Amino acid sequence: MAFEIEDGSGKSNANSFISVADCDSYHALRGNTNWATLTNTEKEQAIVRATDFMQQVYSWKGSRKTDTQALAWPRYYVERDNGYYPSDAIPNEVKNACAELAFKAAGGDLSPDIAQRVIREKIGPIEVEYDKNGVQFTTYRAINNLLAPFLTGLGGAFKKVIRT
């Protein structure tokens, strides 16, 4: 399968929210020089892994534009300040989050297998104590914050609070 960027039309074969060129510009502006050392193929692979992660982890507001599109975006009925986001485009925040995740994906697995976290280990005679309340997965707080306006929730972390 070839690297295929979603252009807002709802492609059935898209596997990326962002182009390599846009991802390059994003990282250059932020001084992420390690990104520039990757080959074009490595960048495409990292972007596809980032897009896959976004597809698997996030629950998006609104509805998919078509029944046949491969990715979660484009979408209808995603509210913004004065109406809705265009249903023929991918919001910049989604593209930027994909670029951030691609940078992380280039350095390792975004969804590694997990096991219960050890908080104490004694070697002789052997003794192990597991953390019963520890988070069992990596969360990307900056990315979650960037995507918050587009998400229905992530473990209740994205509920709107209004003070009266």
N, CA, C and O of each residue as an XYZ file, in Angstrom:
656
protein
N       0.846     -1.186      0.000
C       0.000      0.000      0.000
C       0.887      1.243      0.000
O       1.860      1.312      0.751
N       0.567      2.193     -0.812
C       1.333      3.427     -0.939
C       0.924      4.439      0.129
O      -0.173      4.368      0.682
N       1.809      5.365      0.403
C       1.539      6.469      1.310
C       0.494      7.369      0.656
O       0.720      7.889     -0.436
N      -0.647      7.556      1.317
C      -1.758      8.316      0.729
C      -2.305      9.298      1.764
O      -2.767      8.894      2.831
N      -2.251     10.577      1.441
C      -2.666     11.641      2.356
C      -4.139     11.955      2.158
O      -4.605     12.112      1.029
N      -4.871     12.045      3.265
C      -6.270     12.467      3.210
C      -6.319     13.942      2.842
O      -5.665     14.767      3.480
N      -7.091     14.275      1.814
C      -7.174     15.660      1.329
C      -8.499     16.344      1.678
O      -8.753     17.465      1.238
N      -9.334     15.677      2.462
C     -10.619     16.255      2.834
C     -11.784     15.703      2.037
O     -12.939     16.035      2.306
N     -11.483     14.851      1.045
C     -12.544     14.282      0.216
C     -13.097     12.971      0.786
O     -14.129     12.482      0.327
N     -12.425     12.412      1.768
C     -12.871     11.140      2.335
C     -12.354      9.956      1.550
O     -13.121      9.054      1.216
N     -11.076      9.943      1.253
C     -10.470      8.876      0.444
C     -10.610      7.506      1.109
O     -10.489      7.374      2.327
N     -10.863      6.511      0.298
C     -10.999      5.148      0.815
C      -9.646      4.469      1.019
O      -9.577      3.400      1.625
N      -8.569      5.079      0.519
C      -7.245      4.473      0.649
C      -6.251      5.353      1.408
O      -5.051      5.081      1.383
N      -6.724      6.396      2.077
C      -5.833      7.291      2.819
C      -5.277      6.585      4.053
O      -5.960      5.783      4.690
N      -4.023      6.900      4.375
C      -3.408      6.348      5.583
C      -2.597      7.401      6.326
O      -1.769      7.065      7.173
N      -2.832      8.688      6.012
C      -2.103      9.773      6.659
C      -2.964     11.024      6.749
O      -3.703     11.359      5.823
N      -2.851     11.714      7.893
C      -3.524     12.998      8.066
C      -2.662     14.166      7.591
O      -3.164     15.281      7.451
N      -1.370     13.928      7.341
C      -0.457     15.021      7.029
C       0.582     14.567      6.000
O       0.964     13.397      5.973
N       1.027     15.482      5.168
C       2.059     15.173      4.177
C       3.438     15.216      4.826
O       3.611     15.804      5.894
N       4.407     14.596      4.182
C       5.789     14.652      4.667
C       6.278     16.098      4.650
O       6.937     16.536      5.593
N       5.967     16.837      3.600
C       6.408     18.229      3.491
C       5.853     19.084      4.637
O       6.585     19.879      5.226
N       4.566     18.924      4.954
C       3.973     19.679      6.060
C       4.576     19.253      7.396
O       4.796     20.084      8.277
N       4.838     17.972      7.538
C       5.459     17.457      8.763
C       6.890     18.003      8.886
O       7.318     18.378      9.977
N       7.618     18.048      7.780
C       8.964     18.625      7.772
C       8.931     20.084      8.234
O       9.741     20.491      9.066
N       8.000     20.862      7.699
C       7.876     22.282      8.063
C       7.537     22.433      9.544
O       8.099     23.286     10.232
N       6.624     21.606     10.026
C       6.221     21.642     11.434
C       7.431     21.431     12.342
O       7.648     22.193     13.284
N       8.211     20.397     12.056
C       9.356     20.073     12.919
C      10.509     21.060     12.753
O      11.208     21.352     13.724
N      10.720     21.570     11.562
C      11.777     22.565     11.348
C      11.497     23.823     12.166
O      12.404     24.392     12.773
N      10.239     24.252     12.179
C       9.855     25.438     12.929
C      10.070     25.261     14.430
O      10.303     26.236     15.144
N       9.993     24.047     14.899
C      10.129     23.753     16.324
C      11.537     23.271     16.703
O      11.792     22.932     17.859
N      12.426     23.244     15.742
C      13.810     22.860     16.023
C      14.011     21.386     16.290
O      14.998     20.999     16.916
N      13.089     20.552     15.824
C      13.227     19.097     15.995
C      14.155     18.566     14.904
O      13.703     17.975     13.924
N      15.439     18.781     15.083
C      16.421     18.454     14.045
C      16.548     16.959     13.788
O      16.969     16.565     12.701
N      16.203     16.128     14.742
C      16.277     14.673     14.521
C      15.342     14.220     13.403
O      15.628     13.244     12.709
N      14.223     14.929     13.228
C      13.274     14.581     12.169
C      13.943     14.704     10.797
O      13.702     13.882      9.913
N      14.769     15.713     10.623
C      15.428     15.963      9.335
C      16.441     14.877      8.977
O      16.815     14.747      7.812
N      16.888     14.097      9.959
C      17.869     13.044      9.683
C      17.224     11.778      9.134
O      17.928     10.873      8.687
N      15.902     11.699      9.161
C      15.196     10.513      8.669
C      15.088     10.543      7.151
O      15.045     11.611      6.540
N      15.045      9.365      6.555
C      14.782      9.286      5.120
C      13.302      9.562      4.876
O      12.495      9.502      5.803
N      12.951      9.860      3.641
C      11.557     10.098      3.294
C      10.692      8.874      3.623
O       9.572      9.018      4.112
N      11.210      7.685      3.356
C      10.472      6.450      3.659
C      10.262      6.304      5.160
O       9.172      5.924      5.588
N      11.269      6.593      5.964
C      11.126      6.519      7.428
C      10.102      7.523      7.930
O       9.339      7.228      8.849
N      10.081      8.701      7.333
C       9.093      9.717      7.716
C       7.681      9.248      7.375
O       6.770      9.366      8.195
N       7.500      8.720      6.173
C       6.184      8.204      5.778
C       5.729      7.113      6.730
O       4.574      7.108      7.158
N       6.615      6.192      7.066
C       6.273      5.099      7.971
C       5.880      5.629      9.348
O       4.918      5.145      9.944
N       6.614      6.615      9.856
C       6.296      7.202     11.160
C       4.948      7.926     11.122
O       4.175      7.846     12.077
N       4.667      8.626     10.031
C       3.390      9.329      9.893
C       2.232      8.337      9.832
O       1.187      8.572     10.437
N       2.404      7.245      9.116
C       1.352      6.220      9.047
C       1.122      5.609     10.430
O      -0.024      5.390     10.821
N       2.190      5.334     11.170
C       2.036      4.792     12.533
C       1.332      5.803     13.444
O       0.513      5.422     14.280
N       1.650      7.082     13.282
C       0.989      8.123     14.070
C      -0.499      8.196     13.733
O      -1.341      8.293     14.625
N      -0.812      8.148     12.449
C      -2.209      8.173     12.018
C      -2.951      6.938     12.539
O      -4.083      7.050     13.011
N      -2.326      5.775     12.456
C      -2.925      4.549     13.000
C      -3.236      4.721     14.484
O      -4.315      4.346     14.944
N      -2.296      5.284     15.226
C      -2.483      5.505     16.658
C      -3.688      6.415     16.901
O      -4.522      6.135     17.762
N      -3.771      7.500     16.141
C      -4.884      8.427     16.307
C      -6.216      7.756     15.995
O      -7.224      8.032     16.644
N      -6.214      6.883     15.006
C      -7.425      6.148     14.638
C      -7.867      5.203     15.768
O      -9.061      5.045     16.022
N      -6.911      4.592     16.426
C      -7.200      3.578     17.439
C      -7.548      4.163     18.801
O      -8.355      3.589     19.533
N      -6.950      5.297     19.148
C      -7.042      5.808     20.512
C      -8.148      6.829     20.718
O      -8.797      6.836     21.764
N      -8.368      7.687     19.738
C      -9.246      8.825     19.959
C     -10.671      8.592     19.466
O     -10.902      7.952     18.440
N     -11.618      9.133     20.234
C     -13.035      9.092     19.897
C     -13.434     10.515     19.493
O     -13.488     11.416     20.329
N     -13.709     10.699     18.212
C     -13.893     12.025     17.631
C     -15.345     12.488     17.691
O     -16.270     11.679     17.619
N     -15.530     13.787     17.821
C     -16.862     14.390     17.742
C     -17.346     14.333     16.295
O     -16.561     14.140     15.367
N     -18.632     14.501     16.129
C     -19.212     14.569     14.791
C     -19.337     13.212     14.136
O     -19.272     12.173     14.793
N     -19.520     13.242     12.817
C     -19.723     12.037     12.019
C     -18.784     12.033     10.831
O     -18.440     13.086     10.293
N     -18.369     10.840     10.422
C     -17.535     10.721      9.228
C     -18.264     11.309      8.024
O     -19.491     11.259      7.941
N     -17.498     11.861      7.102
C     -18.079     12.468      5.906
C     -18.703     11.410      4.998
O     -19.786     11.623      4.453
N     -18.026     10.270      4.831
C     -18.557      9.187      3.993
C     -18.432      7.859      4.719
O     -17.645      7.722      5.656
N     -19.200      6.902      4.287
C     -19.130      5.554      4.858
C     -17.911      4.783      4.377
O     -17.506      3.804      5.004
N     -17.329      5.218      3.275
C     -16.226      4.472      2.668
C     -14.848      5.055      2.966
O     -13.842      4.472      2.561
N     -14.773      6.185      3.660
C     -13.461      6.784      3.923
C     -12.660      5.919      4.877
O     -13.214      5.277      5.768
N     -11.345      5.910      4.678
C     -10.453      5.068      5.470
C     -10.168      5.640      6.847
O      -9.990      4.888      7.806
N     -10.123      6.960      6.958
C      -9.738      7.608      8.212
C     -10.926      8.292      8.885
O     -11.991      8.448      8.288
N     -10.728      8.691     10.119
C     -11.777      9.344     10.895
C     -12.113     10.745     10.384
O     -13.222     11.234     10.598
N     -11.174     11.381      9.722
C     -11.399     12.708      9.147
C     -11.360     12.607      7.647
O     -10.586     11.820      7.104
N     -12.183     13.391      6.954
C     -12.985     14.543      7.356
C     -14.273     14.119      8.067
O     -14.712     12.971      7.986
N     -14.867     15.112      8.779
C     -16.058     14.862      9.580
C     -17.067     15.992      9.428
O     -16.718     17.138      9.143
N     -18.321     15.632      9.626
C     -19.407     16.609      9.713
C     -19.695     16.904     11.185
O     -19.400     16.087     12.058
N     -20.259     18.050     11.445
C     -20.827     18.422     12.744
C     -19.818     18.453     13.890
O     -20.132     18.051     15.010
N     -18.616     18.928     13.610
C     -17.641     19.160     14.668
C     -17.674     20.661     14.944
O     -17.226     21.468     14.129
N     -18.214     21.017     16.108
C     -18.451     22.417     16.443
C     -17.159     23.196     16.626
O     -16.144     22.674     17.087
N     -17.238     24.462     16.250
C     -16.173     25.427     16.527
C     -16.840     26.695     17.010
O     -18.061     26.723     17.160
N     -16.084     27.735     17.257
C     -16.624     28.963     17.848
C     -17.864     29.493     17.151
O     -18.864     29.784     17.806
N     -17.813     29.620     15.835
C     -18.923     30.204     15.082
C     -19.466     29.234     14.051
O     -19.495     29.552     12.862
N     -19.889     28.077     14.477
C     -20.441     27.097     13.548
C     -19.731     25.770     13.631
O     -19.544     25.221     14.717
N     -19.330     25.245     12.468
C     -18.708     23.926     12.390
C     -17.409     23.994     11.585
O     -17.238     24.862     10.729
N     -16.510     23.072     11.871
C     -15.311     22.944     11.048
C     -15.731     22.481      9.662
O     -16.698     21.731      9.529
N     -15.031     22.908      8.648
C     -15.375     22.483      7.283
C     -15.313     20.957      7.158
O     -14.411     20.318      7.699
N     -16.267     20.394      6.450
C     -16.311     18.938      6.283
C     -15.460     18.465      5.112
O     -15.481     17.286      4.757
N     -14.715     19.384      4.518
C     -13.849     19.009      3.396
C     -12.382     19.290      3.704
O     -11.577     19.495      2.795
N     -12.044     19.300      4.984
C     -10.671     19.603      5.385
C     -10.321     18.875      6.680
O     -11.198     18.439      7.426
N      -9.030     18.758      6.924
C      -8.526     18.218      8.184
C      -8.055     19.422      9.000
O      -7.221     20.188      8.517
N      -8.564     19.616     10.225
C      -8.135     20.772     11.022
C      -6.619     20.760     11.254
O      -6.005     19.700     11.381
N      -6.039     21.946     11.305
C      -4.598     22.054     11.537
C      -4.173     21.392     12.836
O      -3.086     20.820     12.910
N      -5.007     21.461     13.853
C      -4.675     20.830     15.131
C      -4.521     19.322     14.984
O      -3.656     18.719     15.618
N      -5.358     18.713     14.149
C      -5.264     17.265     13.907
C      -3.970     16.953     13.152
O      -3.278     15.986     13.469
N      -3.653     17.767     12.165
C      -2.400     17.575     11.421
C      -1.192     17.760     12.333
O      -0.243     16.977     12.280
N      -1.229     18.804     13.175
C      -0.112     19.059     14.085
C       0.063     17.929     15.093
O       1.187     17.534     15.401
N      -1.044     17.414     15.602
C      -0.965     16.283     16.534
C      -0.367     15.073     15.830
O       0.416     14.334     16.425
N      -0.727     14.867     14.581
C      -0.168     13.759     13.802
C       1.337     13.944     13.628
O       2.099     12.982     13.729
N       1.766     15.176     13.369
C       3.201     15.459     13.232
C       3.937     15.178     14.539
O       5.021     14.596     14.523
N       3.364     15.581     15.659
C       3.975     15.315     16.971
C       4.094     13.818     17.221
O       5.137     13.329     17.654
N       3.024     13.107     16.948
C       3.041     11.659     17.153
C       4.001     10.968     16.192
O       4.631      9.974     16.557
N       4.121     11.478     14.973
C       5.068     10.894     14.011
C       6.493     11.025     14.529
O       7.297     10.106     14.377
N       6.808     12.155     15.137
C       8.132     12.359     15.724
C       8.393     11.319     16.809
O       9.479     10.742     16.882
N       7.392     11.087     17.648
C       7.516     10.076     18.702
C       7.582      8.668     18.110
O       8.337      7.823     18.591
N       6.796      8.422     17.073
C       6.775      7.100     16.430
C       8.103      6.781     15.756
O       8.495      5.617     15.668
N       8.791      7.808     15.282
C      10.101      7.595     14.654
C      11.116      7.086     15.668
O      12.115      6.470     15.294
N      10.867      7.339     16.945
C      11.790      6.914     18.005
C      11.380      5.668     18.735
O      12.124      5.187     19.589
N      10.206      5.118     18.426
C       9.765      3.925     19.134
C       8.285      3.669     18.954
O       7.588      4.395     18.245
N       7.825      2.634     19.604
C       6.439      2.193     19.515
C       5.532      3.117     20.315
O       5.802      3.378     21.487
N       4.458      3.618     19.702
C       3.499      4.467     20.401
C       2.593      3.670     21.337
O       2.080      4.212     22.316
N       2.398      2.401     21.044
C       1.519      1.544     21.852
C       2.239      0.257     22.230
O       1.870     -0.818     21.758
N       3.261      0.353     23.075
C       3.981     -0.871     23.437
C       3.111     -1.794     24.287
O       2.183     -1.344     24.960
N       3.418     -3.070     24.248
C       2.756     -4.011     25.134
C       3.084     -3.605     26.563
O       4.178     -3.120     26.848
N       2.130     -3.808     27.449
C       2.334     -3.374     28.830
C       2.168     -4.528     29.791
O       1.498     -5.519     29.502
N       2.786     -4.376     30.919
C       2.650     -5.328     32.010
C       2.468     -4.504     33.275
O       2.701     -3.296     33.286
N       2.056     -5.167     34.323
C       1.862     -4.460     35.574
C       3.186     -3.863     36.040
O       4.226     -4.519     35.980
N       3.143     -2.635     36.496
C       4.348     -1.916     36.908
C       4.865     -2.427     38.250
O       4.107     -2.553     39.213
N       6.143     -2.716     38.299
C       6.781     -3.177     39.530
C       7.185     -1.956     40.344
O       7.816     -1.039     39.819
N       6.818     -1.940     41.653
C       7.254     -0.835     42.501
C       8.324     -1.279     43.499
O       9.028     -0.446     44.070
N       8.443     -2.585     43.706
C       9.505     -3.082     44.572
C       9.890     -4.466     44.101
O       9.039     -5.295     43.782
N      11.198     -4.701     44.065
C      11.701     -6.001     43.637
C      12.876     -6.357     44.532
O      13.798     -5.557     44.692
N      12.854     -7.527     45.105
C      13.919     -7.996     45.987
C      14.532     -9.224     45.327
O      13.805    -10.121     44.899
N      15.833     -9.277     45.239
C      16.493    -10.343     44.490
C      16.660    -11.636     45.294
O      16.479    -12.702     44.706
N      16.971    -11.629     46.515
C      17.174    -12.904     47.198
C      16.656    -12.880     48.625
O      17.037    -11.984     49.377
N      15.839    -13.782     49.027
C      14.905    -14.563     48.234
C      13.942    -13.629     47.488
O      13.558    -12.575     47.996
N      13.575    -14.026     46.312
C      12.847    -13.175     45.368
C      11.540    -12.661     45.948
O      10.776    -13.409     46.558
N      11.292    -11.360     45.747
C      10.056    -10.716     46.190
C       9.737     -9.592     45.216
O      10.611     -8.787     44.894
N       8.494     -9.525     44.740
C       8.059     -8.498     43.800
C       6.751     -7.903     44.292
O       5.869     -8.633     44.743
N       6.616     -6.579     44.211
C       5.363     -5.910     44.532
C       4.954     -5.066     43.329
O       5.745     -4.281     42.807
N       3.695     -5.240     42.896
C       3.192     -4.530     41.719
C       2.359     -3.332     42.134
O       1.655     -3.371     43.143
N       2.442     -2.280     41.361
C       1.661     -1.075     41.574
C       0.232     -1.326     41.112
O      -0.019     -1.525     39.924
N      -0.697     -1.316     42.056
C      -2.098     -1.613     41.736
C      -2.816     -0.437     41.081
O      -3.815     -0.634     40.390
N      -2.323      0.776     41.286
C      -3.027      1.965     40.809
C      -2.292      2.728     39.722
O      -2.786      3.753     39.254
N      -1.151      2.265     39.317
C      -0.355      2.985     38.330
C      -0.963      2.926     36.943
O      -1.614      1.949     36.574
N      -0.742      3.985     36.181
C      -1.191      4.030     34.794
C      -0.431      2.966     34.013
O       0.787      2.844     34.147
N      -1.135      2.207     33.210
C      -0.532      1.080     32.508
C      -0.200      1.390     31.057
O       0.131      0.484     30.292
N      -0.284      2.649     30.671
C      -0.002      3.016     29.286
C       0.550      4.439     29.250
O       0.385      5.204     30.200
N       1.191      4.776     28.171
C       1.730      6.115     27.988
C       0.628      7.038     27.490
O      -0.121      6.688     26.578
N       0.534      8.203     28.084
C      -0.386      9.217     27.583
C       0.444     10.388     27.070
O       1.492     10.709     27.629
N      -0.026     11.013     26.016
C       0.661     12.136     25.404
C      -0.140     13.392     25.717
O      -0.999     13.808     24.939
N       0.150     13.979     26.854
C      -0.645     15.071     27.394
C      -0.749     16.261     26.438
O      -1.846     16.778     26.227
N       0.359     16.704     25.861
C       0.327     17.861     24.961
C      -0.538     17.570     23.737
O      -1.264     18.447     23.269
N      -0.468     16.364     23.225
C      -1.269     15.979     22.061
C      -2.735     15.880     22.445
O      -3.601     16.334     21.697
N      -3.024     15.295     23.597
C      -4.406     15.217     24.071
C      -4.994     16.615     24.252
O      -6.155     16.849     23.918
N      -4.200     17.539     24.779
C      -4.677     18.917     24.944
C      -4.933     19.581     23.600
O      -5.908     20.316     23.445
N      -4.071     19.331     22.639
C      -4.233     19.893     21.295
C      -5.514     19.385     20.627
O      -6.197     20.131     19.926
N      -5.825     18.114     20.853
C      -6.987     17.494     20.214
C      -8.287     17.614     21.017
O      -9.353     17.268     20.508
N      -8.217     18.087     22.231
C      -9.384     18.121     23.113
C     -10.657     18.687     22.474
O     -11.728     18.119     22.690
N     -10.595     19.781     21.696
C     -11.829     20.312     21.116
C     -12.505     19.376     20.117
O     -13.672     19.578     19.780
N     -11.797     18.366     19.643
C     -12.319     17.475     18.612
C     -12.751     16.117     19.158
O     -13.251     15.275     18.412
N     -12.559     15.906     20.455
C     -12.777     14.588     21.032
C     -14.035     14.526     21.877
O     -14.435     15.501     22.514
N     -14.653     13.337     21.864
C     -15.828     13.134     22.713
C     -15.398     12.833     24.135
O     -16.198     12.967     25.062
N     -14.169     12.434     24.325
C     -13.648     12.156     25.655
C     -12.538     11.142     25.600
O     -12.403     10.387     24.637
N     -11.749     11.138     26.645
C     -10.666     10.169     26.789
C     -10.605      9.865     28.274
O      -9.864     10.505     29.021
N     -11.382      8.893     28.693
C     -11.418      8.574     30.110
C     -11.989      9.703     30.952
O     -11.625      9.857     32.118
N     -12.881     10.492     30.369
C     -13.496     11.583     31.106
C     -12.621     12.815     31.223
O     -13.002     13.774     31.895
N     -11.461     12.815     30.588
C     -10.522     13.922     30.737
C     -10.938     15.173     29.970
O     -10.374     16.241     30.207
N     -11.900     15.078     29.065
C     -12.216     16.211     28.199
C     -13.651     16.682     28.374
O     -14.334     16.945     27.384
N     -14.109     16.791     29.575
C     -15.455     17.292     29.818
C     -15.407     18.798     30.026
O     -14.542     19.311     30.736
N     -16.338     19.496     29.405
C     -16.410     20.933     29.527
C     -16.968     21.297     30.899
O     -17.976     20.741     31.335
N     -16.312     22.224     31.568
C     -16.750     22.666     32.893
C     -17.165     24.116     32.780
O     -16.425     24.946     32.252
N     -18.370     24.421     33.286
C     -18.886     25.784     33.237
C     -19.175     26.213     34.666
O     -19.893     25.532     35.398
N     -18.609     27.354     35.056
C     -18.865     27.892     36.411
C     -20.042     28.848     36.350
O     -20.187     29.617     35.400
N     -20.871     28.790     37.366
C     -22.012     29.710     37.408
C     -21.946     30.580     38.630
O     -22.822     31.419     38.838
